[in-house]
Amino acid sequence: MMNYMNTISSVHLDILKEIGNIGAGHAATALSTLLDKKIDMTVPDVKIVTFDEMMDMAGGPENIVAGVFLRIEGEAPGSMFFLLPIEQATAFIQDMLDDQHFDLQEWQTNELALSALQELGNILSGSYLSSLSDFTKLSLYPSVPALSIDMVGAIVSFGLVELSQVSDYAIVIDTAFNEEQKMEKQEVRGHFFLLPDPDSFSIIFQALGVSDHD
Amino acid sequence: MTSTLEVIKVGIADMNTVKAPQIIRTSGLGSCVGVIIYDEIKKIAGLAHVMLPESSLAREQKINKAKYADTAIIELLALLLKMGACKTNLRAKLAGGAQMFKFSGGSDLMRIGPRNVEAVKKELIRLNIRIISEDTGGSSGRTIEFNPETSLLNIRTVNQGTKDI
């Protein structure tokens, strides 16, 4: 197959940015409604990065995060991650469970907290994907999201398995978000990573009326 | 008295070698496998951060040898021999190959961790390199650090603490 990285133009990058904008915009609204809080979102960043650089985008391979992973199935398969810094995940769970004493040390044993976080991932990824599906008119549906609280490297590398058979680079559509007021602190930002499978790029571009070689 | 050890870091789908007193580390292993081949007498070690079991999976023209078990281990062996390691002294330790997420269905993609471990072991056996110890499987991410001075592999996890193997 052709090296798909070489066929990506600035027009394509703009389209991917728009996809991130629409998807994460809807997800942020869903999050805001769920928590009854104002959520800020950054302008999406579309980057062609090495795998190591991708880990660095989420705070480095050893940074501990709550990660929700799902596979996108349908006409344009891919992977999606929703990564939350532990502090932010704790705050969200406290809000969802209405328990301000909830402590992140209880992660593994607290079934309720885990299912709350899983549900959060469900809602966010669902709204991201359905807006994406509306925009592209492609049929896309999420696998059941899976949750892991662990190192960024261990979580994110799993979503790179498909991609890594084709390339040592990833095209990442990254949207950072945060509760309002905490914006200045880079490290407490959450991230949406959308990683279309290599063959999905041309499907997405064609669905939006842009040929592969524009 | 404390001395600062020089730590060589290995990224994902990458490999490198060290000589004591240097130590070598790779961070955030999930389904990937960190394989260390070392010469206890010459105190030389190499580490590869393997992502995929076989290079036959590759759909790229130019293969990154460190990425696949079958190409990484033989390449690492060549690098170590070039540094002066003695083939008969070589031993191996490995860690990683976790299943970070549980899905119903369990396609081949989801089993990538165990498949990586199997492929690494198969290759080590084929090359007659004895496996001294391993910490593989489970569902935890690992950061590993090998010290060629002591031949100890330190493994750090988020949920399961730290140990030396």
Interface residues (C-beta under 8 A of the other chain):
Chain A: M1 N3 T50 F51 D52 M55 G60 P61 E62 I64 F69 Q108 S143 V144 A146 L147 S148 I149 D150 M151 V152 G153 A154 I155 S157 F158 L160 V161 E162 S164 Q165 V166 S167 D168 P198
Chain B: G11 I12 A13 D14 S27 G28 L29 G30 S31 C32 M51 L52 L57 A58 R59 E60 Q61 N64 K67 A98 M100 F101 K102 F103 S104 L109 I112 S139 S140 G141 R142 T143 V158 N159
